[in-house]
Amino acid sequence: MRLLKKAFLFFLIAVLAVLVFPVNVLSIHDDDTSYVTRLGTVRVTIEYNHSVEHSEVIEILTVNSSGMYVRKMLWSDFGAGLPEDIQGMEDGMYYKDVDQYLGKSLDYWFIPFNRAKVMVNGRLVVAPKHAELVKFRIRRCPLIMVLLRRC
């Protein structure tokens, strides 16, 4: 019986150690929504209407524990901060393959006109309804907090 208690105690300590072990996560937050996912390699797609040109823009990022990287940009018009050096056309939009490191923290300001959508691995996770800042962060968080979606 004593051996069984020791085995159970060891098992309990091992489980707790795993649950408090910090893991790398991507968190995406706006005023209304909070999304957290563990990192391996994550694909983030940000779609919005350009505030000045009123045209669709799509930015594709990859995210891993070392940071966020812009991989591709697609747009349908020119002007006001949009690229002019196109590499081709895809589905009626201009595109440019990019390999630019953005860091571990990124903020986007969206207004209702933008009709922004943020997708992670093809799943819609944030769609701001009013003018607000959407924050992207890579950080470490205890596994239990990630499982509870509280990180």
N, C-alpha and C positions, 0 to 999 in steps of 0.2 A: 504494500500500500504506500509506503514511504517513497519507493522508487517511482511509482505512478504520479505522486504529487510533484516530485522533482522534475519528471518528464513534462508534466503539464505546465509547470512554472517556466521551464526552459522554452517550451513551445510558445507560451504567451509572450515572453520577453522577445523572442525572435520575431513574432508577428508584429508586435509594437515597434520594434526596431525598423522593420521594413516599412511600416506605415508612416513613420516620422522621417524616413530617409528623404532628403530633398531631391527633386527631379526638375529638369528643365521644362518650362512651359511657355506657351504663347498665350497671353491674355489680350483680349480685345474688349474695350469698354466704351460705352457712350453713357448718356444720362439715364437711359432706360434699360440697357442690356449689358450683361456681362457674360463673356464666353471665355473658357479656358480649355486648352488641349495640351496634352503631353507632346513634346517634340521628338521627332525622328526627323523626317523631312516633310514639311507641310507646305501645301500649295495654297496661296491666298490670292483670290481674284477680287479686285476692286473695280466696280462698274459705276459710272456716274455720267451725268450730263455736264459738259463744261460750262462754267458760270458765264463766261464771256462769249464764246463761240456758239453756245447752245447745241453742241454736237456730242455724240457719244464717245466716251473714252473708257478703255479697259486697260488696267495695269495688272500684270501677273507677277507675283512675288513667290520666291521660295524662302522658307524660314527653317532654320535649324538652330542648334544651340550656339553656334558662332555668330548668328545675326540674321538680318533680313536682307534679301537681295532682289532687286528688280531684274526680271528675266526677259519680259516682253512688254511692249506697249502697243496698243492698237487705238487708232483714232480715225475720225471720218471727215475732218476739216483742218484747216491751217489757221494759225494766228495765236495770239495771246498765250505764250508759254507752251504751245504744242510743238513737237519736233517738226523740223523741215527736212531732215535727212532720212527719207523713207528707204526701206530695204525691199519693199514689195507690197502686194495687195493680198488680203486674206478675207474672205466672206464680205467683200465690198468695203473693207476698211484698210487703211494704210497700216503697216506694222514696222516695228523696229525691234530686233533682238538686242537685248541689253544684258550686261553683266556688271551691275553696280551695287556695291555694298552700301546699305542704308544705316547700319548700326543695330542696336538692340532696343531702340525706342523710336517710335514714329507717330506723329500726330497728323490727322487730316481734319480740316474744318469743312463741314458740309452745311448747305442751306437746303430748304425744302425743294427748290428748283432742281438741285442736283439729282434727286431721286436715287441716291447712292445705295448700293448693295455691296456688302462684304461677304464673300463666300470662302469657306475653308474646306478644301478638298471637295469642292462642288456643292457643299451644303450652305445655304443662307444662314448667317449667324448674326448679322447686324444690318439694319435698314433704318437709318435715322429718319425721324418724322418731322423734326424741327431743327432750327439752326443749332448745331452743337459740334463739339470736338470729339472725334473718335480716336481713342488712344490704343496703340499697339505696343506691347511690352514683352520682352523676353526676360524671364527671371527664373529663380529657383523657388520651389515651393514644396512643402512636405506632401508626400504621396496621398496621405489621407485627405488633405485639403483639396487636392485635385479631384479625387474620387467623389468628394462631396460638392464639387463645383463652387468652392468658396475661396479659391486662391486669388 
